[in-house]
């Protein structure tokens, strides 16, 4: 599976053009995390967006487990946009391989390439509109 295939599976990127997906793929790096290693820590600045390629991780808030992540799951999508603090700690539960996008690289992409910025704004708007009309939310 290619980086672009993985990125197409991320809801934030689902409405993007092929060109935009390829531009984001060029920003990604593959990173490995050992069992017990912290991927992100609650309260830290949100500097990365992470997509799990292999392995699993546990999500905790206030030291309480709230969910588990596995292959294809992602975290930090809002941090791509605002770089705000993490709302949870995520810890590897076994070896994890992931694609990582740095906030600063993504921000530079948005500043330099208007079409990608437009595609991201459009995708976010669709998500907001969908969430606003979803009776489960």
Secondary structure, DSSP 8 states (H G I E B T S, - for coil): --HHHHHHTSGGGTT--HHHHHHHHTT-EEEEE-TT-EEE-TTSB--EEEEEEES-EEEEETTEEEEEE-TT-EE-HHHHHH--B-SSEEEESS-EEEEEEEHHHHHHHHHH-HHHHHHHHHHHHHHHHHHHH-TT-
